[in-house]
Amino acid sequence: MSQYVLCVFCLFVTHFKLVYQRQVDINQSNGLRRAILVQGVARVSYGNFVADKFRRLRVPVGSSTLVISYNECATSCVNAPGCASFNLASFPDADGKFLCELLDEDKYYNLNQLVSSKHFHHFSIKTPCSSYPCKNGGKCVPNYSDDQYQCDCSPGYDGDHCETDIDECSSNPCLNGGSCTDQVNGYVCSCQPGYTGAQCQTNVDECSSNPCLNGGCCTDQVNGYVCSCQPGYAGAQCQTNVDECSSNPCLNGGCCTDQVNGYACSCLPGYAGAQCQTNINECSSNPCLNGGSCTDQVNGYVCSCQPGYAGANCETNINECSSNPCLNGGSCTDQVNGYVCSCQPGYAGDRCQTNINECSSNPCLNGGTCTDQVNGYVCSCRPGYAGARCQTDINECSSNPCLNGGSCTDQVNGYVCSCQPGYAGANCETNINECSSNPCLNGGLCTDQVNGYVCSCQPGYAGARCQTSKKCSQRYK
Protein backbone atom coordinates (compact mmCIF):
# COMPACT_ATOMS: atom_id res chain seq x y z
CA MET A 1 0.00 0.00 0.00
CA SER A 2 1.43 3.33 -1.04
CA GLN A 3 0.99 5.99 1.61
CA TYR A 4 1.78 9.66 1.86
CA VAL A 5 0.86 12.35 4.37
CA LEU A 6 -1.09 15.48 3.50
CA CYS A 7 -1.69 18.28 5.98
CA VAL A 8 -4.61 20.66 5.72
CA PHE A 9 -4.92 23.84 7.83
CA CYS A 10 -8.16 25.67 8.04
CA LEU A 11 -8.16 29.10 9.70
CA PHE A 12 -11.51 30.57 10.50
CA VAL A 13 -11.59 34.22 11.61
CA THR A 14 -14.08 36.34 9.73
CA HIS A 15 -13.54 34.43 6.56
CA PHE A 16 -12.31 30.94 5.41
CA LYS A 17 -8.73 30.42 4.29
CA LEU A 18 -7.21 27.00 3.30
CA VAL A 19 -3.47 26.40 3.39
CA TYR A 20 -2.34 23.12 1.69
CA GLN A 21 1.13 21.65 2.16
CA ARG A 22 2.20 18.22 0.88
CA GLN A 23 4.97 17.72 3.51
CA VAL A 24 4.26 16.50 7.01
CA ASP A 25 5.76 19.34 8.91
CA ILE A 26 2.94 20.64 11.10
CA ASN A 27 1.70 18.79 14.19
CA GLN A 28 2.78 15.41 12.96
CA SER A 29 1.86 13.69 16.16
CA ASN A 30 -1.84 14.39 15.77
CA GLY A 31 -4.11 13.10 13.08
CA LEU A 32 -7.16 15.31 13.45
CA ARG A 33 -8.09 18.42 15.34
CA ARG A 34 -11.32 20.29 15.03
CA ALA A 35 -12.11 23.82 16.43
CA ILE A 36 -8.80 24.88 18.11
CA LEU A 37 -8.87 28.38 19.67
CA VAL A 38 -6.13 30.70 18.40
CA GLN A 39 -5.41 33.77 20.65
CA GLY A 40 -8.80 33.21 22.19
CA VAL A 41 -10.62 34.21 19.02
CA ALA A 42 -9.92 32.17 15.95
CA ARG A 43 -10.77 28.48 15.43
CA VAL A 44 -8.19 26.18 13.85
CA SER A 45 -8.91 22.74 12.38
CA TYR A 46 -6.51 20.40 10.71
CA GLY A 47 -6.35 16.87 9.45
CA ASN A 48 -3.54 14.45 8.68
CA PHE A 49 -4.69 11.78 6.10
CA VAL A 50 -3.00 8.61 4.88
CA ALA A 51 -3.81 7.50 1.32
CA ASP A 52 -4.51 3.95 0.12
CA LYS A 53 -4.25 4.32 -3.62
CA PHE A 54 -6.71 2.45 -5.81
CA ARG A 55 -8.57 1.22 -2.77
CA ARG A 56 -12.11 1.96 -1.69
CA LEU A 57 -13.65 1.49 1.74
CA ARG A 58 -16.96 -0.20 1.06
CA VAL A 59 -19.16 1.17 3.87
CA PRO A 60 -22.31 3.30 3.83
CA VAL A 61 -21.59 6.79 2.42
CA GLY A 62 -22.45 9.67 4.77
CA SER A 63 -22.58 12.24 1.95
CA SER A 64 -21.02 12.78 -1.47
CA THR A 65 -20.16 15.75 -3.61
CA LEU A 66 -18.14 16.75 -6.69
CA VAL A 67 -14.88 18.61 -5.97
CA ILE A 68 -12.15 20.12 -8.09
CA SER A 69 -9.27 18.76 -5.99
CA TYR A 70 -8.19 16.55 -3.16
CA ASN A 71 -7.88 19.62 -0.90
CA GLU A 72 -11.56 20.39 -1.25
CA CYS A 73 -12.58 16.83 -0.37
CA ALA A 74 -10.18 16.71 2.62
CA THR A 75 -11.41 20.08 3.88
CA SER A 76 -15.01 18.83 3.63
CA CYS A 77 -14.15 15.81 5.81
CA VAL A 78 -12.32 17.95 8.42
CA ASN A 79 -15.25 20.32 8.65
CA ALA A 80 -17.93 17.54 8.71
CA PRO A 81 -18.69 16.30 12.23
CA GLY A 82 -18.46 12.51 12.31
CA CYS A 83 -16.39 12.16 9.11
CA ALA A 84 -13.69 9.56 9.77
CA SER A 85 -12.38 8.99 6.19
CA PHE A 86 -13.24 9.59 2.57
CA ASN A 87 -13.08 7.96 -0.88
CA LEU A 88 -11.90 10.20 -3.74
CA ALA A 89 -12.30 9.35 -7.41
CA SER A 90 -8.96 8.49 -8.97
CA PHE A 91 -9.91 10.18 -12.25
CA PRO A 92 -11.97 13.34 -12.96
CA ASP A 93 -15.20 13.27 -14.87
CA ALA A 94 -15.80 15.07 -18.19
CA ASP A 95 -16.09 18.39 -16.31
CA GLY A 96 -12.75 17.87 -14.55
CA LYS A 97 -14.36 17.17 -11.19
CA PHE A 98 -13.77 14.34 -8.74
CA LEU A 99 -16.43 12.41 -6.83
CA CYS A 100 -15.84 12.85 -3.06
CA GLU A 101 -17.52 10.31 -0.67
CA LEU A 102 -17.44 11.31 3.03
CA LEU A 103 -17.56 8.25 5.33
CA ASP A 104 -18.54 7.96 9.01
CA GLU A 105 -16.32 4.88 9.45
CA ASP A 106 -12.64 4.17 8.94
CA LYS A 107 -10.62 1.25 7.71
CA TYR A 108 -9.34 0.22 11.12
CA TYR A 109 -12.71 -1.14 12.16
CA ASN A 110 -13.65 -2.34 8.69
CA LEU A 111 -10.38 -3.64 7.31
CA ASN A 112 -12.07 -6.43 5.40
CA GLN A 113 -14.17 -3.82 3.57
CA LEU A 114 -11.08 -2.07 2.11
CA VAL A 115 -11.17 -3.48 -1.41
CA SER A 116 -9.24 -2.92 -4.62
CA SER A 117 -10.73 -0.32 -6.99
CA LYS A 118 -9.69 1.15 -10.32
CA HIS A 119 -11.83 4.19 -9.72
CA PHE A 120 -11.08 5.39 -6.16
CA HIS A 121 -8.33 6.19 -3.64
CA HIS A 122 -9.13 5.91 0.06
CA PHE A 123 -7.95 8.48 2.59
CA SER A 124 -8.03 7.76 6.34
CA ILE A 125 -6.98 9.97 9.25
CA LYS A 126 -3.51 9.20 10.47
CA THR A 127 -3.66 7.59 13.94
CA PRO A 128 -1.59 5.17 15.97
CA CYS A 129 -3.95 2.52 14.53
CA SER A 130 -2.01 2.85 11.29
CA SER A 131 0.60 0.49 12.78
CA TYR A 132 -2.14 -2.08 13.63
CA PRO A 133 -1.10 -2.40 17.26
CA CYS A 134 -4.05 -4.68 18.28
CA LYS A 135 -3.12 -8.39 18.16
CA ASN A 136 -5.09 -11.60 17.68
CA GLY A 137 -7.84 -10.06 15.60
CA GLY A 138 -8.48 -7.17 17.97
CA LYS A 139 -9.87 -4.01 16.37
CA CYS A 140 -8.23 -0.64 16.87
CA VAL A 141 -10.55 2.19 17.91
CA PRO A 142 -8.79 5.56 17.31
CA ASN A 143 -9.21 8.72 19.39
CA TYR A 144 -8.49 11.26 16.71
CA SER A 145 -8.45 14.31 19.01
CA ASP A 146 -5.87 12.87 21.42
CA ASP A 147 -4.06 10.84 18.78
CA GLN A 148 -4.67 7.77 20.93
CA TYR A 149 -6.35 4.39 20.38
CA GLN A 150 -7.99 1.57 22.28
CA CYS A 151 -8.00 -2.12 21.32
CA ASP A 152 -11.37 -3.86 21.11
CA CYS A 153 -10.20 -7.43 21.67
CA SER A 154 -11.66 -10.52 20.09
CA PRO A 155 -13.40 -12.89 22.55
CA GLY A 156 -10.82 -14.91 24.45
CA TYR A 157 -8.09 -12.28 24.46
CA ASP A 158 -7.17 -9.55 26.88
CA GLY A 159 -4.45 -6.88 27.45
CA ASP A 160 -3.80 -3.39 26.09
CA HIS A 161 -2.94 -4.86 22.73
CA CYS A 162 -5.04 -8.06 23.04
CA GLU A 163 -1.78 -9.93 23.47
CA THR A 164 -2.97 -12.22 26.26
CA ASP A 165 -4.93 -15.45 25.62
CA ILE A 166 -7.39 -15.68 28.51
CA ASP A 167 -7.05 -19.07 30.29
CA GLU A 168 -10.66 -20.25 30.55
CA CYS A 169 -9.43 -23.40 32.35
CA SER A 170 -8.33 -21.34 35.38
CA SER A 171 -11.80 -21.65 36.91
CA ASN A 172 -11.63 -25.46 36.69
CA PRO A 173 -14.84 -25.72 34.67
CA CYS A 174 -14.52 -29.44 33.89
CA LEU A 175 -16.48 -31.56 36.39
CA ASN A 176 -16.36 -35.23 37.43
CA GLY A 177 -12.59 -35.52 36.93
CA GLY A 178 -12.59 -34.15 33.38
CA SER A 179 -9.33 -32.57 32.12
CA CYS A 180 -9.44 -29.02 30.68
CA THR A 181 -7.67 -27.85 27.51
CA ASP A 182 -7.63 -24.09 27.01
CA GLN A 183 -8.88 -22.76 23.67
CA VAL A 184 -9.25 -19.26 22.22
CA ASN A 185 -12.30 -17.85 23.97
CA GLY A 186 -13.16 -21.18 25.42
CA TYR A 187 -11.99 -24.56 26.60
CA VAL A 188 -12.48 -28.21 25.80
CA CYS A 189 -13.17 -30.78 28.51
CA SER A 190 -11.90 -34.32 28.04
CA CYS A 191 -14.38 -36.24 30.16
CA GLN A 192 -13.83 -39.38 32.19
CA PRO A 193 -15.54 -42.45 30.70
CA GLY A 194 -19.24 -42.34 31.47
CA TYR A 195 -19.55 -38.54 31.46
CA THR A 196 -20.33 -36.05 28.74
CA GLY A 197 -21.35 -32.44 28.20
CA ALA A 198 -19.37 -29.23 27.71
CA GLN A 199 -18.29 -29.42 31.36
CA CYS A 200 -18.57 -33.22 31.79
CA GLN A 201 -21.56 -32.42 33.92
CA THR A 202 -23.75 -35.15 32.49
CA ASN A 203 -23.59 -38.82 33.44
CA VAL A 204 -23.89 -40.56 30.06
CA ASP A 205 -27.08 -42.64 30.01
CA GLU A 206 -25.74 -45.80 28.43
CA CYS A 207 -29.33 -47.05 28.46
CA SER A 208 -30.40 -44.33 25.99
CA SER A 209 -29.23 -46.46 23.06
CA ASN A 210 -31.54 -49.26 24.27
CA PRO A 211 -28.71 -51.79 24.49
CA CYS A 212 -30.82 -54.41 26.24
CA LEU A 213 -32.41 -56.56 23.57
CA ASN A 214 -35.56 -58.67 23.54
CA GLY A 215 -37.43 -56.54 26.08
CA GLY A 216 -34.64 -56.50 28.69
CA CYS A 217 -34.75 -53.72 31.31
CA CYS A 218 -31.70 -51.43 31.39
CA THR A 219 -30.22 -49.93 34.59
CA ASP A 220 -27.72 -47.13 33.97
CA GLN A 221 -24.28 -47.28 35.64
CA VAL A 222 -21.26 -44.93 35.47
CA ASN A 223 -19.66 -45.81 32.13
CA GLY A 224 -21.85 -48.85 31.75
CA TYR A 225 -25.24 -50.48 32.27
CA VAL A 226 -26.81 -53.68 33.57
CA CYS A 227 -29.53 -55.55 31.68
CA SER A 228 -32.28 -57.43 33.51
CA CYS A 229 -33.40 -59.95 30.88
CA GLN A 230 -36.90 -61.17 30.14
CA PRO A 231 -37.48 -64.87 30.89
CA GLY A 232 -35.98 -66.97 28.12
CA TYR A 233 -33.09 -64.58 27.36
CA ALA A 234 -29.56 -64.25 28.70
CA GLY A 235 -26.26 -62.45 27.99
CA ALA A 236 -24.88 -58.97 28.78
CA GLN A 237 -27.40 -57.47 26.37
CA CYS A 238 -30.03 -60.22 26.66
CA GLN A 239 -28.98 -61.10 23.15
CA THR A 240 -29.08 -64.87 23.68
CA ASN A 241 -32.32 -66.83 23.41
CA VAL A 242 -31.99 -69.59 26.00
CA ASP A 243 -32.30 -72.96 24.21
CA GLU A 244 -34.93 -74.82 26.21
CA CYS A 245 -34.57 -77.71 23.73
CA SER A 246 -31.08 -78.51 24.99
CA SER A 247 -32.56 -80.87 27.61
CA ASN A 248 -34.37 -82.91 24.91
CA PRO A 249 -37.79 -82.51 26.51
CA CYS A 250 -39.80 -83.98 23.61
CA LEU A 251 -40.55 -87.72 24.06
CA ASN A 252 -41.37 -90.51 21.63
CA GLY A 253 -39.31 -89.05 18.79
CA GLY A 254 -40.92 -85.60 18.93
CA CYS A 255 -39.05 -82.67 17.33
CA CYS A 256 -38.28 -79.73 19.62
CA THR A 257 -38.53 -76.10 18.40
CA ASP A 258 -37.03 -73.53 20.72
CA GLN A 259 -39.27 -70.64 21.76
CA VAL A 260 -38.80 -67.57 23.92
CA ASN A 261 -38.81 -68.90 27.47
CA GLY A 262 -40.14 -72.22 26.31
CA TYR A 263 -40.27 -74.78 23.56
CA ALA A 264 -42.77 -76.45 21.25
CA CYS A 265 -42.78 -80.16 20.52
CA SER A 266 -43.81 -81.34 17.07
CA CYS A 267 -44.97 -84.86 17.86
CA LEU A 268 -44.70 -87.89 15.64
CA PRO A 269 -48.07 -89.03 14.33
CA GLY A 270 -49.97 -90.86 17.04
CA TYR A 271 -48.57 -88.87 19.96
CA ALA A 272 -49.74 -85.71 21.68
CA GLY A 273 -49.12 -83.59 24.78
CA ALA A 274 -46.70 -80.75 25.58
CA GLN A 275 -43.88 -83.31 25.56
CA CYS A 276 -45.46 -85.87 23.17
CA GLN A 277 -45.93 -88.09 26.21
CA THR A 278 -49.43 -89.30 25.31
CA ASN A 279 -50.24 -92.08 22.82
CA ILE A 280 -53.35 -90.76 21.10
CA ASN A 281 -56.29 -93.19 21.36
CA GLU A 282 -57.55 -93.12 17.80
CA CYS A 283 -60.46 -95.33 18.89
CA SER A 284 -61.84 -92.56 21.13
CA SER A 285 -63.71 -91.04 18.19
CA ASN A 286 -65.47 -94.39 17.53
CA PRO A 287 -64.23 -94.58 13.95
CA CYS A 288 -65.44 -98.14 13.32
CA LEU A 289 -68.92 -98.04 11.82
CA ASN A 290 -71.76 -100.53 11.56
CA GLY A 291 -70.92 -102.25 14.83
CA GLY A 292 -67.24 -102.83 14.09
CA SER A 293 -64.87 -103.14 17.07
CA CYS A 294 -61.81 -100.82 17.30
CA THR A 295 -58.28 -101.76 18.37
CA ASP A 296 -55.96 -98.77 19.03
CA GLN A 297 -52.56 -98.64 17.33
CA VAL A 298 -49.75 -96.04 17.31
CA ASN A 299 -51.03 -93.35 14.95
CA GLY A 300 -53.88 -95.52 13.86
CA TYR A 301 -56.44 -98.19 14.67
CA VAL A 302 -57.74 -101.46 13.26
CA CYS A 303 -61.45 -102.14 12.82
CA SER A 304 -62.82 -105.69 13.11
CA CYS A 305 -65.97 -105.50 11.00
CA GLN A 306 -69.31 -107.24 11.45
CA PRO A 307 -70.15 -109.82 8.74
CA GLY A 308 -71.29 -108.07 5.61
CA TYR A 309 -69.11 -104.95 6.12
CA ALA A 310 -65.60 -104.05 5.03
CA GLY A 311 -63.25 -101.05 4.72
CA ALA A 312 -60.83 -99.28 7.08
CA ASN A 313 -63.79 -98.02 9.11
CA CYS A 314 -66.23 -100.83 8.21
CA GLU A 315 -67.96 -98.13 6.23
CA THR A 316 -68.60 -100.34 3.22
CA ASN A 317 -71.56 -102.72 3.00
CA ILE A 318 -70.05 -105.63 1.12
CA ASN A 319 -71.91 -105.99 -2.16
CA GLU A 320 -72.65 -109.66 -2.28
CA CYS A 321 -74.20 -109.01 -5.67
CA SER A 322 -70.77 -108.14 -7.11
CA SER A 323 -70.16 -111.83 -7.88
CA ASN A 324 -73.40 -111.98 -9.93
CA PRO A 325 -74.85 -114.85 -7.91
CA CYS A 326 -78.31 -114.67 -9.47
CA LEU A 327 -78.55 -117.01 -12.49
CA ASN A 328 -80.73 -117.02 -15.57
CA GLY A 329 -81.06 -113.26 -15.71
CA GLY A 330 -82.21 -112.87 -12.13
CA SER A 331 -81.90 -109.39 -10.54
CA CYS A 332 -79.74 -109.17 -7.39
CA THR A 333 -80.59 -106.93 -4.42
CA ASP A 334 -77.74 -106.52 -1.92
CA GLN A 335 -78.50 -107.15 1.73
CA VAL A 336 -76.31 -106.91 4.83
CA ASN A 337 -74.17 -110.03 4.66
CA GLY A 338 -76.35 -111.51 1.91
CA TYR A 339 -78.46 -110.87 -1.15
CA VAL A 340 -81.92 -111.57 -2.58
CA CYS A 341 -82.47 -112.70 -6.16
CA SER A 342 -85.54 -111.54 -8.03
CA CYS A 343 -85.88 -114.28 -10.65
CA GLN A 344 -87.00 -113.96 -14.20
CA PRO A 345 -90.39 -115.56 -14.84
CA GLY A 346 -89.96 -119.32 -15.15
CA TYR A 347 -87.10 -119.55 -12.66
CA ALA A 348 -86.95 -120.10 -8.92
CA GLY A 349 -84.48 -120.88 -6.16
CA ASP A 350 -82.12 -118.73 -4.00
CA ARG A 351 -80.03 -118.05 -7.07
CA CYS A 352 -82.79 -118.55 -9.71
CA GLN A 353 -81.02 -121.75 -10.58
CA THR A 354 -84.23 -123.82 -11.05
CA ASN A 355 -86.34 -123.80 -14.23
CA ILE A 356 -89.93 -124.07 -13.01
CA ASN A 357 -91.76 -127.10 -14.64
CA GLU A 358 -94.98 -125.53 -15.76
CA CYS A 359 -96.15 -128.98 -17.03
CA SER A 360 -96.27 -130.31 -13.48
CA SER A 361 -99.84 -129.04 -13.14
CA ASN A 362 -100.96 -130.98 -16.29
CA PRO A 363 -102.23 -127.92 -18.01
CA CYS A 364 -102.86 -129.64 -21.39
CA LEU A 365 -106.46 -130.85 -21.73
CA ASN A 366 -108.19 -133.39 -23.93
CA GLY A 367 -105.17 -135.65 -23.99
CA GLY A 368 -102.75 -132.98 -25.16
CA THR A 369 -99.02 -133.56 -24.55
CA CYS A 370 -97.19 -130.88 -22.41
CA THR A 371 -93.67 -129.73 -23.23
CA ASP A 372 -92.03 -127.51 -20.52
CA GLN A 373 -90.62 -124.11 -21.59
CA VAL A 374 -88.92 -121.24 -19.69
CA ASN A 375 -91.74 -119.53 -17.89
CA GLY A 376 -94.28 -121.50 -19.84
CA TYR A 377 -95.21 -124.71 -21.63
CA VAL A 378 -96.38 -125.87 -25.03
CA CYS A 379 -99.32 -128.25 -25.46
CA SER A 380 -99.25 -130.62 -28.40
CA CYS A 381 -103.01 -131.20 -28.90
CA ARG A 382 -104.72 -134.29 -30.14
CA PRO A 383 -106.35 -133.90 -33.57
CA GLY A 384 -109.54 -131.95 -33.28
CA TYR A 385 -108.39 -129.85 -30.40
CA ALA A 386 -106.59 -126.51 -30.23
CA GLY A 387 -105.73 -123.71 -27.79
CA ALA A 388 -102.82 -123.12 -25.43
CA ARG A 389 -104.13 -125.88 -23.27
CA CYS A 390 -105.97 -127.93 -26.03
CA GLN A 391 -109.09 -126.76 -24.35
CA THR A 392 -110.88 -125.96 -27.58
CA ASP A 393 -112.68 -128.59 -29.71
CA ILE A 394 -111.87 -127.40 -33.19
CA ASN A 395 -115.08 -126.52 -35.07
CA GLU A 396 -114.33 -128.06 -38.39
CA CYS A 397 -117.70 -126.70 -39.61
CA SER A 398 -116.39 -123.17 -39.23
CA SER A 399 -114.92 -123.33 -42.68
CA ASN A 400 -118.36 -124.31 -44.13
CA PRO A 401 -117.03 -127.47 -45.66
CA CYS A 402 -120.44 -128.80 -46.61
CA LEU A 403 -121.26 -127.69 -50.14
CA ASN A 404 -124.45 -127.36 -52.07
CA GLY A 405 -126.48 -126.43 -49.04
CA GLY A 406 -125.43 -129.37 -46.96
CA SER A 407 -125.62 -128.87 -43.22
CA CYS A 408 -122.50 -129.48 -41.13
CA THR A 409 -122.36 -131.29 -37.83
CA ASP A 410 -119.08 -130.84 -35.92
CA GLN A 411 -117.28 -133.92 -34.72
CA VAL A 412 -114.02 -134.40 -32.77
CA ASN A 413 -111.36 -133.87 -35.34
CA GLY A 414 -113.93 -133.87 -38.08
CA TYR A 415 -117.46 -133.09 -39.24
CA VAL A 416 -120.40 -134.78 -40.93
CA CYS A 417 -122.25 -133.18 -43.81
CA SER A 418 -125.97 -133.80 -44.14
CA CYS A 419 -126.41 -133.24 -47.87
CA GLN A 420 -129.39 -131.80 -49.64
CA PRO A 421 -131.25 -134.34 -51.73
CA GLY A 422 -129.37 -134.87 -54.89
CA TYR A 423 -125.96 -134.40 -53.39
CA ALA A 424 -123.55 -136.73 -51.76
CA GLY A 425 -119.94 -136.93 -50.68
CA ALA A 426 -118.13 -136.01 -47.44
CA ASN A 427 -118.64 -132.38 -48.26
CA CYS A 428 -121.83 -132.85 -50.38
CA GLU A 429 -119.63 -131.90 -53.19
CA THR A 430 -121.06 -134.54 -55.54
CA ASN A 431 -124.27 -134.02 -57.53
CA ILE A 432 -125.80 -137.48 -57.43
CA ASN A 433 -126.24 -138.73 -61.03
CA GLU A 434 -129.70 -140.07 -60.92
CA CYS A 435 -129.20 -141.16 -64.53
CA SER A 436 -126.60 -143.68 -63.41
CA SER A 437 -129.36 -146.18 -62.65
CA ASN A 438 -130.69 -145.81 -66.19
CA PRO A 439 -134.09 -144.87 -65.04
CA CYS A 440 -135.30 -143.92 -68.51
CA LEU A 441 -136.91 -146.91 -70.16
CA ASN A 442 -137.52 -147.74 -73.70
CA GLY A 443 -134.44 -146.11 -74.91
CA GLY A 444 -135.29 -142.82 -73.30
CA LEU A 445 -132.39 -140.37 -72.99
CA CYS A 446 -131.68 -139.44 -69.33
CA THR A 447 -130.64 -135.92 -68.39
CA ASP A 448 -129.40 -135.58 -64.80
CA GLN A 449 -130.95 -132.89 -62.58
CA VAL A 450 -130.31 -131.87 -58.96
CA ASN A 451 -131.98 -134.56 -57.00
CA GLY A 452 -133.65 -135.90 -60.12
CA TYR A 453 -133.47 -136.52 -63.81
CA VAL A 454 -135.45 -135.89 -66.96
CA CYS A 455 -136.04 -138.59 -69.49
CA SER A 456 -136.28 -137.65 -73.14
CA CYS A 457 -138.41 -140.53 -74.41
CA GLN A 458 -138.19 -142.18 -77.73
CA PRO A 459 -141.08 -141.45 -79.97
CA GLY A 460 -144.06 -143.47 -78.98
CA TYR A 461 -143.08 -143.39 -75.32
CA ALA A 462 -143.93 -141.16 -72.51
CA GLY A 463 -143.92 -140.99 -68.81
CA ALA A 464 -141.32 -139.84 -66.26
CA ARG A 465 -139.32 -142.86 -67.14
CA CYS A 466 -140.61 -143.31 -70.71
CA GLN A 467 -142.32 -146.32 -69.34
CA THR A 468 -145.53 -145.70 -71.16
CA SER A 469 -146.06 -146.65 -74.81
CA LYS A 470 -148.30 -144.19 -76.51
CA LYS A 471 -149.87 -146.98 -78.71
CA CYS A 472 -151.09 -148.92 -75.79
CA SER A 473 -152.56 -145.89 -74.21
CA GLN A 474 -154.49 -145.07 -77.31
CA ARG A 475 -155.71 -148.60 -77.52
CA TYR A 476 -157.23 -148.47 -74.14
CA LYS A 477 -159.07 -145.29 -74.62
Beta strands, then each sheet from edge to edge (+ up, - down):
strand 1: 5-12
strand 2: 16-21
strand 3: 32-38
strand 4: 42-52
strand 5: 55-57
strand 6: 61-67
strand 7: 85-89
strand 8: 98-103
strand 9: 114-116
strand 10: 120-125
strand 11: 139-143
strand 12: 148-152
strand 13: 157-158
strand 14: 164-165
strand 15: 179-183
strand 16: 186-190
strand 17: 195-196
strand 18: 202-203
strand 19: 217-221
strand 20: 224-228
strand 21: 233-234
strand 22: 240-241
strand 23: 255-259
strand 24: 262-266
strand 25: 271-272
strand 26: 278-279
strand 27: 293-297
strand 28: 300-304
strand 29: 309-310
strand 30: 316-317
strand 31: 331-335
strand 32: 338-342
strand 33: 347-348
strand 34: 354-355
strand 35: 369-373
strand 36: 376-380
strand 37: 385-386
strand 38: 392-393
strand 39: 407-411
strand 40: 414-418
strand 41: 423-424
strand 42: 430-431
strand 43: 445-449
strand 44: 452-456
strand 45: 461-462
strand 46: 468-469
sheet 1: 2+ 1- 4+ 3-
sheet 2: 2+ 1- 4+ 10- 7+ 8- 6+
sheet 3: 5+ 9-
sheet 4: 11+ 12-
sheet 5: 13+ 14-
sheet 6: 15+ 16-
sheet 7: 17+ 18-
sheet 8: 19+ 20-
sheet 9: 21+ 22-
sheet 10: 23+ 24-
sheet 11: 25+ 26-
sheet 12: 27+ 28-
sheet 13: 29+ 30-
sheet 14: 31+ 32-
sheet 15: 33+ 34-
sheet 16: 35+ 36-
sheet 17: 37+ 38-
sheet 18: 39+ 40-
sheet 19: 41+ 42-
sheet 20: 43+ 44-
sheet 21: 45+ 46-
end
